[in-house]
Amino acid sequence: MRAELIDGKKIAESMRAELRPEIEALRAKGVVPGLAVVLVGEDPASQVYVRMKGKACEQLGMHSETIRLAAETTEADLLGVVARLNGDPMIHGMLVQLPLPDHINETRVLHAILPSKDADGFHPENVGKVSIGDPTGFRPATPYGVQQMLVKAGVTTRGAHVVIVGRSNIVGRPMASLLLHKGDGGDATVTVCHSRTRDIGAVTRQADILIVAMGKPEFIRGDMVKPGAAVVDVGVNRVDDPSVEKGYRLVGDVAFAEAAEVASKITPVPGGVGPMTITMLLYNAVQAARQWAT
């Protein structure tokens, strides 16, 4: 068996095209959906990600603002920027790019963002809304993207046993919540594994759908995948590789070549979940503009 590739880039492009008519309708009413991104420091991966977000906004005719701050920026100054964006009528959605420097309290900053502008879906108010299925809440972009990727790829979640490896507030926990909702992309039976799970392989081999977000390069091997399962790899890890010009290569949390011989469908790294994350962030920003204009 050789798994079918789930092309996140292709699905993301299709979903962005579906979003364009709503953006044009809002613009016709004088509302230009605006997204602001605040980047503190010079983390290379974050810089690339932020550039891609800005480019995607411009391509769809959205207003985009990127605020770049030095790594030495104080927490008070960052909170001041957040307060300014909270009061800016041109900004409907905003996010502070993670991770933040160690001297800044991440929780305090995320909680300072107005829930109505919380495009990342990390504010407790939105976490609660998503948990109970309130459609006005903002779903975190990565799990939201995984959910929509499964739907668009024809992977049935209803009645399926989904195993999530990783329990972070950014991916694992909200992913479980979305999969438990009723309707498309939900109605699943969900198991969450983490660093204290005994014999993870015994659990992952039960999964009809395996979603991996743990930050360990190629941790999930082929013998940990149930034959015919759908595998979604959220991880992005840089590993040294002197055989390539850059000196490194990107791999996921799943040993792709091995898993692809067992699974029915699988996402690549890169080109899988990443493009979907950016797309769903745009969806959240448009949702924020729609709710603001209502």
N, C-alpha and C positions, 0 to 999 in steps of 0.2 A: 504493500500500500504506500502511496505517496500522497501526502496531504495537499489539498487545494489551498492556494495562497489567498488569504484575506487581504486585499489591497487597500490599506487605510488611506493612502493618498488619493486613489480613485474615488472611494466612497466620500471622502472629505470634499473633494471638488464637486461631486454631485450634490451634496447637502448645501454647500455654499451657493450653488446655483438656485437651489430651492428657496434659499433665504432672500435672494435679491429682490423679488417682487414685494416682499413686506417692507424692505428698506426703502424701496422707491415709493411705496404708499405712504410711509411715514414722512419722507422728504416732501411729498406733495402737500402734506399738512403742515409743513414748516418745522418738522422735527428731524434733525439729522442725528442718528444714533451715535453717541460718542463714547469711546473707551480710552481710559488713561491707564498707563502702566508705570509704576515707580520701580526703578532699579537702583539698588544700593550696592556699590562695589563693582568689581570688574570680573566676576566669575565668567569665564569664556562661554560655558554652556548657556547660562542665563542671558548673556548678551545676544547670542544667536537666536534664542527663543523669542526674546523681546523684539528683535528686528523682524522676525517672521510674523509676529502678531501685528506689528505696525503695517507691514506690507499687505497683509490680508485685509485689514480694515480699509486701506486705500483702494484696493481692488474692488471692494464692494460699495464704495461711495460712503463709507462711514467716517466720522471725525475721529482722529487718532492723536493722542498726546503721550509722549514718552518723557518722563522726568528721570534724569540720570544724576545720582548723588554719589559723592565720594564714600569710600568704605569707612572713613573717619566720621561721617555724619552722625550727630548725636541723636538719641532717641527722641528728644524734645523737638529737634528740627524736623525729623521724619514725621512725627505726629502733626507738626504744623503744616506740612505738605498735604497730609491726609485730610486735615480740616479744611484746607483751601479747596481741595477737589470735592469734598463733601458739599461745599456751598456753590460749586460751579455749575450753572444750569446747562452748560454745553456738554458736561460729562454725565452720562447716564449709568455707566458701569466703570468700575475701577478695580485694580488689584495691585498689591505690593508683591513683587517677585521674590519668591523664596529660593534658597535660604537667605536669611539676614545675618549680618555680622554678629558675633557672639555677644557684643556689648549691648545689643538691642533686644528688648523683650518682645519676641515674636507674637505671643498671645495678646499683649497689650495693643500692639499695632493693628492686628487683624480685627480686634474687637472695636477699634476706633472707627473703622469704615462703616458708613451708614449701611444697614441691612438692605436698603432699597437700591444701593449701588454696588453691592458685594458680588461682583462678577465671578469670583472664584468659589463662592458658596461656602466660605469657611466661618462666617459669623454664626454664633450660636443660634440666632433667630432663624437663619436659613437652614442650619443643620436640623433644627426641630421641625421646621415646615416640611423639609424633604422626608424626614423620618415618618411623618404622619400622612404623607401624600398630598400636601397642600400645593397646588400647581403654581402658586405665586412665589414659592421658594426657589432659590437658585441652586441647581444641582452642580456639584463640583465637576469641573470640565473633563478630567480624565475618566472617572467612572461613567459619567454621562456619555462620553465618547465611546467607551467600550460597549455600553448598553446599545447605543445606536448602531455601532459596527456589527454587533451580533444580529440585530434586526435586519439591517440592510444586506447582510451576507446570508440570510436565510437560515440562521441557526435558531432553532426553537428553544426558548427558555421555559415555556410552560410545562411544568411537571418534570423538568430536567433536574438532575443533581449537579449543582455548581459548587466547585471547590475553589475558594480564594486563598492564595498563599500570601499572607501579609495582612496586618491589621492596622495600618496607619490611618490617621484621620483624613489624609489626603486621598487615599485610594481604597484600601481594604474595607474599612467600616462603611463609608457611603456606598461602595459598590454592593455590599450585602443588602443595604437598605433598598436600593433601587431594584434589585433583582427580586425582592420580596413583594414589591408593589403588584397590584392587579393590572392586567392588560399586557400589551405588546412589550417585550423586553423584561417581563416580570413573571410572577407566578412560579418561581423556581423554588426548589428546596436547596438551602444554602448551608455550606460548612465553611468555616474560616479557620485556617491553620496559621500558626505563628511560631516563634522561636522556641516555645515551650511545648509544642505539639510532639507527642511521642510517635515515632515511626511515620514521618510525613508521607513517605512513599506509599504506605498502606492506605492512607487517606486519599492521596491524589489519584491513585489507580481506580478509585470508585467514581471519579468525576466524568460526567457526560460532557461538561464544559469546565475547563481548567483555566483559571485566571491567575497569573503570577505577577506579584508586585512586591518583591522583597529586597532588591538591591544587591543580589549576590550573583555574579556572572556565571551563567550556564549551570545553575544549581539543579534545575530539574532535568534529569536525564531521560532518555527514551524509555527505560524500563519503569519509570514512574508515571507513565501516561497510559491511560486505558485505551486499547485499540478502538479506533473510530471516534475518539473524543475530539472536540473543538478546543484548540489551545490559543489563548490570548496572552501574549507576553508584553507586560507593561514596562519591564525593566530596560534601562539604557545604561550600559557600563562601558567604560573605556579600558581596554586591556592592551598591554604592550605587545607589539608585533613588529620585530625588526625587518620582516620580509616585505613590508609595505613602505612606501615613501614617507608617509606621515609618522611612521614609527609606532602606530597604534591602530586598533580597529574597534568598532562599536559592536557589542554583543548584548543580548538580552539576558534575562534570568533563566531562560530555557536553552538547553543545548539544541539549537534549531535542527541541525542535520539529523540527529538521532530522533527527535520528537516527530519530525516530518515523515519519518518512515512508519510511524505508528498512528498518528492522528489522522482525522478526516479533513480537518481544516486547521490552519495555523496562521498567525500574524508574523510578519518579518520584523527585524530590527536592523536598521531604521526602516521607515516607510509603513509602519503599522499603526500603533496607537498615537504616536506623536502628532501627525496631521489632524487626527480626530480631536485631540485635546484643544488645539487652536481653534478648530471649527466650532466646537461647542462653547468655547469662550465667547465667540462672536454671537452665537445664538443667545447666550445669557445677556450680552450687552443689548441686543435688539429687544429681548424680553423686558429688560429694564426700561428701555425707551418707550416701549408700548405701554407698560404699566404707569410710567410717569405721565404719558400723554392722555391716559384714560380719565 
